């Protein structure tokens, strides 16, 4: 993993992991409040009890944050995890009328905390499509390996003669 990829992963990873850990001891009333908001973006969460929902959110955030922070998790996989997380947050944002101005896009005062998740969506896309994926380094390494192979082939040909 190169430096740009590590930076793209570390900042949201630490933020999301910390948020998930903070939700581990969430009481049922707080979980019910979060669930009521989440239903706007993901209606299926209404079928869960507040306790189940709270645990799901906490463990989900811990999993996403950890996938971003652990260097052995492939960058694209971490990007997909972040895309799912930020997509669910943006779904709540766009499907809750109080979160946006009359145009349905610009954040209202109450929508600003969720609108910031658009940055995480952009980071997710950068990780998925390859920004910071090391593709430039991989091409350079492949060229160097090809040069070494040609040298070795020539040396073997000289020995055979």
ZADO-1210 file (C-alpha; in nm, 4 decimals, padded with zeros to 6 digits):
<atoms>
<atom x="00.0000" y="00.0000" z="00.0000" code="UNK" pos="1"/>
<atom x="00.1442" y="00.3367" z="-00.0955" code="UNK" pos="2"/>
<atom x="00.1278" y="00.6598" z="00.1037" code="UNK" pos="3"/>
<atom x="-00.1673" y="00.8171" z="-00.0791" code="UNK" pos="4"/>
<atom x="-00.3738" y="00.5014" z="-00.0342" code="UNK" pos="5"/>
<atom x="-00.2797" y="00.4824" z="00.3336" code="UNK" pos="6"/>
<atom x="-00.3905" y="00.8428" z="00.3875" code="UNK" pos="7"/>
<atom x="-00.7198" y="00.7894" z="00.2031" code="UNK" pos="8"/>
<atom x="-00.7869" y="00.4862" z="00.4217" code="UNK" pos="9"/>
<atom x="-00.6553" y="00.6061" z="00.7594" code="UNK" pos="10"/>
<atom x="-00.8592" y="00.9221" z="00.8083" code="UNK" pos="11"/>
<atom x="-01.2107" y="00.7832" z="00.7485" code="UNK" pos="12"/>
<atom x="-01.1056" y="00.4482" z="00.8974" code="UNK" pos="13"/>
<atom x="-01.0066" y="00.6002" z="01.2302" code="UNK" pos="14"/>
<atom x="-01.3176" y="00.8193" z="01.2360" code="UNK" pos="15"/>
<atom x="-01.5578" y="00.5331" z="01.1606" code="UNK" pos="16"/>
<atom x="-01.3856" y="00.2866" z="01.3961" code="UNK" pos="17"/>
<atom x="-01.4020" y="00.5387" z="01.6798" code="UNK" pos="18"/>
<atom x="-01.7696" y="00.6045" z="01.6067" code="UNK" pos="19"/>
<atom x="-01.8476" y="00.2311" z="01.6133" code="UNK" pos="20"/>
<atom x="-01.6621" y="00.1752" z="01.9402" code="UNK" pos="21"/>
<atom x="-01.8520" y="00.4691" z="02.0886" code="UNK" pos="22"/>
<atom x="-02.1812" y="00.3057" z="01.9941" code="UNK" pos="23"/>
<atom x="-02.1048" y="-00.0277" z="02.1647" code="UNK" pos="24"/>
<atom x="-02.2712" y="00.0784" z="02.4891" code="UNK" pos="25"/>
<atom x="-02.5595" y="00.2625" z="02.3238" code="UNK" pos="26"/>
<atom x="-02.8839" y="00.2539" z="02.5234" code="UNK" pos="27"/>
<atom x="-03.2103" y="00.1442" z="02.3604" code="UNK" pos="28"/>
<atom x="-03.3539" y="00.4955" z="02.3485" code="UNK" pos="29"/>
<atom x="-03.0543" y="00.6277" z="02.1529" code="UNK" pos="30"/>
<atom x="-03.0630" y="00.3220" z="01.9257" code="UNK" pos="31"/>
<atom x="-03.4347" y="00.3763" z="01.8633" code="UNK" pos="32"/>
<atom x="-03.3691" y="00.7404" z="01.7691" code="UNK" pos="33"/>
<atom x="-03.0941" y="00.6395" z="01.5236" code="UNK" pos="34"/>
<atom x="-03.3142" y="00.3652" z="01.3858" code="UNK" pos="35"/>
<atom x="-03.5982" y="00.6112" z="01.3221" code="UNK" pos="36"/>
<atom x="-03.3585" y="00.8221" z="01.1145" code="UNK" pos="37"/>
<atom x="-03.2131" y="00.5189" z="00.9349" code="UNK" pos="38"/>
<atom x="-03.5565" y="00.3948" z="00.8266" code="UNK" pos="39"/>
<atom x="-03.5763" y="00.6887" z="00.5838" code="UNK" pos="40"/>
<atom x="-03.2729" y="00.5634" z="00.3936" code="UNK" pos="41"/>
<atom x="-03.2978" y="00.1898" z="00.4531" code="UNK" pos="42"/>
<atom x="-03.6603" y="00.0918" z="00.5256" code="UNK" pos="43"/>
<atom x="-03.5685" y="-00.2718" z="00.6061" code="UNK" pos="44"/>
<atom x="-03.4052" y="-00.1703" z="00.9378" code="UNK" pos="45"/>
<atom x="-03.7538" y="-00.1055" z="01.0766" code="UNK" pos="46"/>
<atom x="-03.7957" y="-00.4817" z="01.1272" code="UNK" pos="47"/>
<atom x="-03.5103" y="-00.4922" z="01.3823" code="UNK" pos="48"/>
<atom x="-03.5493" y="-00.4201" z="01.7513" code="UNK" pos="49"/>
<atom x="-03.3675" y="-00.1036" z="01.8676" code="UNK" pos="50"/>
<atom x="-03.1177" y="-00.3234" z="02.0561" code="UNK" pos="51"/>
<atom x="-03.0461" y="-00.5316" z="01.7429" code="UNK" pos="52"/>
<atom x="-03.0168" y="-00.2180" z="01.5322" code="UNK" pos="53"/>
<atom x="-02.7764" y="-00.0547" z="01.7780" code="UNK" pos="54"/>
<atom x="-02.5501" y="-00.3612" z="01.7804" code="UNK" pos="55"/>
<atom x="-02.5667" y="-00.3870" z="01.4013" code="UNK" pos="56"/>
<atom x="-02.4634" y="-00.0228" z="01.3610" code="UNK" pos="57"/>
<atom x="-02.1814" y="-00.0485" z="01.6170" code="UNK" pos="58"/>
<atom x="-02.0368" y="-00.3711" z="01.4736" code="UNK" pos="59"/>
<atom x="-02.0870" y="-00.2496" z="01.1164" code="UNK" pos="60"/>
<atom x="-01.8934" y="00.0689" z="01.1828" code="UNK" pos="61"/>
<atom x="-01.6192" y="-00.1249" z="01.3600" code="UNK" pos="62"/>
<atom x="-01.5938" y="-00.3620" z="01.0626" code="UNK" pos="63"/>
<atom x="-01.5794" y="-00.0811" z="00.8044" code="UNK" pos="64"/>
<atom x="-01.3311" y="00.1238" z="01.0066" code="UNK" pos="65"/>
<atom x="-01.1109" y="-00.1800" z="01.0652" code="UNK" pos="66"/>
<atom x="-01.1150" y="-00.2781" z="00.6973" code="UNK" pos="67"/>
<atom x="-00.9845" y="00.0653" z="00.6113" code="UNK" pos="68"/>
<atom x="-00.7138" y="00.0613" z="00.8775" code="UNK" pos="69"/>
<atom x="-00.5815" y="-00.2923" z="00.8307" code="UNK" pos="70"/>
<atom x="-00.3125" y="-00.2866" z="00.5592" code="UNK" pos="71"/>
<atom x="-00.3683" y="-00.6493" z="00.4542" code="UNK" pos="72"/>
<atom x="-00.7253" y="-00.5721" z="00.3424" code="UNK" pos="73"/>
<atom x="-00.7062" y="-00.4964" z="-00.0319" code="UNK" pos="74"/>
<atom x="-00.7607" y="-00.1301" z="-00.1146" code="UNK" pos="75"/>
<atom x="-01.0549" y="-00.1956" z="-00.3466" code="UNK" pos="76"/>
<atom x="-01.2268" y="-00.4131" z="-00.0829" code="UNK" pos="77"/>
<atom x="-01.1809" y="-00.1393" z="00.1774" code="UNK" pos="78"/>
<atom x="-01.3155" y="00.1116" z="-00.0762" code="UNK" pos="79"/>
<atom x="-01.6237" y="-00.1027" z="-00.1353" code="UNK" pos="80"/>
<atom x="-01.6866" y="-00.1247" z="00.2406" code="UNK" pos="81"/>
<atom x="-01.6573" y="00.2535" z="00.2683" code="UNK" pos="82"/>
<atom x="-01.8856" y="00.2976" z="-00.0352" code="UNK" pos="83"/>
<atom x="-02.1548" y="00.0871" z="00.1311" code="UNK" pos="84"/>
<atom x="-02.1241" y="00.2815" z="00.4543" code="UNK" pos="85"/>
<atom x="-02.1239" y="00.6269" z="00.2975" code="UNK" pos="86"/>
<atom x="-02.3966" y="00.5235" z="00.0513" code="UNK" pos="87"/>
<atom x="-02.6288" y="00.4282" z="00.3350" code="UNK" pos="88"/>
<atom x="-02.5616" y="00.7594" z="00.5068" code="UNK" pos="89"/>
<atom x="-02.6248" y="00.9546" z="00.1876" code="UNK" pos="90"/>
<atom x="-02.9422" y="00.7547" z="00.1281" code="UNK" pos="91"/>
<atom x="-03.0732" y="00.8790" z="00.4640" code="UNK" pos="92"/>
<atom x="-02.9646" y="01.2318" z="00.3729" code="UNK" pos="93"/>
<atom x="-03.1430" y="01.2428" z="00.0374" code="UNK" pos="94"/>
<atom x="-03.4575" y="01.0623" z="00.1567" code="UNK" pos="95"/>
<atom x="-03.5170" y="01.2812" z="00.4612" code="UNK" pos="96"/>
<atom x="-03.6736" y="01.6114" z="00.3468" code="UNK" pos="97"/>
<atom x="-03.5607" y="01.8019" z="00.6581" code="UNK" pos="98"/>
<atom x="-03.1973" y="01.7288" z="00.5711" code="UNK" pos="99"/>
<atom x="-03.1933" y="01.9310" z="00.2476" code="UNK" pos="100"/>
<atom x="-03.2984" y="02.2715" z="00.1258" code="UNK" pos="101"/>
<atom x="-03.6002" y="02.2972" z="-00.1054" code="UNK" pos="102"/>
<atom x="-03.3855" y="02.1883" z="-00.4026" code="UNK" pos="103"/>
<atom x="-03.3335" y="01.8461" z="-00.2423" code="UNK" pos="104"/>
<atom x="-02.9544" y="01.8624" z="-00.2760" code="UNK" pos="105"/>
<atom x="-02.8006" y="02.1407" z="-00.0674" code="UNK" pos="106"/>
<atom x="-02.7873" y="02.0608" z="00.3042" code="UNK" pos="107"/>
<atom x="-03.0127" y="02.2313" z="00.5538" code="UNK" pos="108"/>
<atom x="-02.8786" y="02.3110" z="00.9000" code="UNK" pos="109"/>
<atom x="-02.9855" y="01.9672" z="01.0232" code="UNK" pos="110"/>
<atom x="-02.8527" y="01.7941" z="00.7094" code="UNK" pos="111"/>
<atom x="-02.4959" y="01.9215" z="00.7278" code="UNK" pos="112"/>
<atom x="-02.3701" y="01.6365" z="00.9521" code="UNK" pos="113"/>
<atom x="-02.4864" y="01.3776" z="00.6953" code="UNK" pos="114"/>
<atom x="-02.3915" y="01.5830" z="00.3873" code="UNK" pos="115"/>
<atom x="-02.0285" y="01.5514" z="00.4937" code="UNK" pos="116"/>
<atom x="-02.0532" y="01.1817" z="00.4116" code="UNK" pos="117"/>
<atom x="-02.0310" y="01.2820" z="00.0454" code="UNK" pos="118"/>
<atom x="-01.6562" y="01.3228" z="00.1120" code="UNK" pos="119"/>
<atom x="-01.6382" y="00.9642" z="00.2302" code="UNK" pos="120"/>
<atom x="-01.8203" y="00.8556" z="-00.0866" code="UNK" pos="121"/>
<atom x="-01.5583" y="01.0391" z="-00.2928" code="UNK" pos="122"/>
<atom x="-01.2780" y="00.8706" z="-00.0978" code="UNK" pos="123"/>
<atom x="-01.4468" y="00.5330" z="-00.1530" code="UNK" pos="124"/>
<atom x="-01.4616" y="00.5928" z="-00.5280" code="UNK" pos="125"/>
<atom x="-01.0950" y="00.6954" z="-00.5336" code="UNK" pos="126"/>
<atom x="-01.0015" y="00.3726" z="-00.3544" code="UNK" pos="127"/>
<atom x="-01.2179" y="00.1595" z="-00.5846" code="UNK" pos="128"/>
<atom x="-01.1036" y="00.3053" z="-00.9168" code="UNK" pos="129"/>
<atom x="-00.7404" y="00.2968" z="-00.8223" code="UNK" pos="130"/>
<atom x="-00.6259" y="00.6303" z="-00.6879" code="UNK" pos="131"/>
<atom x="-00.3456" y="00.5380" z="-00.4562" code="UNK" pos="132"/>
<atom x="-00.3673" y="00.1732" z="-00.5567" code="UNK" pos="133"/>
<atom x="-00.0023" y="00.1511" z="-00.6524" code="UNK" pos="134"/>
<atom x="-00.0739" y="00.0874" z="-01.0221" code="UNK" pos="135"/>
<atom x="00.2070" y="00.3215" z="-01.1268" code="UNK" pos="136"/>
<atom x="00.4492" y="00.1375" z="-00.9014" code="UNK" pos="137"/>
<atom x="00.3252" y="-00.1968" z="-01.0347" code="UNK" pos="138"/>
<atom x="00.3957" y="-00.0882" z="-01.3939" code="UNK" pos="139"/>
<atom x="00.7419" y="00.0310" z="-01.2956" code="UNK" pos="140"/>
<atom x="00.8134" y="-00.2974" z="-01.1155" code="UNK" pos="141"/>
<atom x="00.6916" y="-00.4953" z="-01.4179" code="UNK" pos="142"/>
<atom x="00.9235" y="-00.3016" z="-01.6510" code="UNK" pos="143"/>
<atom x="01.2193" y="-00.3613" z="-01.4203" code="UNK" pos="144"/>
<atom x="01.1359" y="-00.7325" z="-01.3991" code="UNK" pos="145"/>
<atom x="01.1145" y="-00.7498" z="-01.7778" code="UNK" pos="146"/>
<atom x="01.4582" y="-00.5865" z="-01.8110" code="UNK" pos="147"/>
<atom x="01.6055" y="-00.8342" z="-01.5612" code="UNK" pos="148"/>
<atom x="01.4475" y="-01.1242" z="-01.7502" code="UNK" pos="149"/>
<atom x="01.6005" y="-01.0039" z="-02.0790" code="UNK" pos="150"/>
<atom x="01.9425" y="-00.9707" z="-01.9122" code="UNK" pos="151"/>
<atom x="01.9126" y="-01.3184" z="-01.7640" code="UNK" pos="152"/>
<atom x="01.8060" y="-01.4624" z="-02.0992" code="UNK" pos="153"/>
<atom x="02.1095" y="-01.3053" z="-02.2699" code="UNK" pos="154"/>
<atom x="02.3408" y="-01.4360" z="-01.9994" code="UNK" pos="155"/>
<atom x="02.1981" y="-01.7865" z="-02.0368" code="UNK" pos="156"/>
<atom x="02.2385" y="-01.7696" z="-02.4155" code="UNK" pos="157"/>
<atom x="02.6068" y="-01.6698" z="-02.3739" code="UNK" pos="158"/>
<atom x="02.6626" y="-01.9611" z="-02.1362" code="UNK" pos="159"/>
<atom x="02.5002" y="-02.2023" z="-02.3815" code="UNK" pos="160"/>
<atom x="02.7331" y="-02.0888" z="-02.6621" code="UNK" pos="161"/>
</atoms>
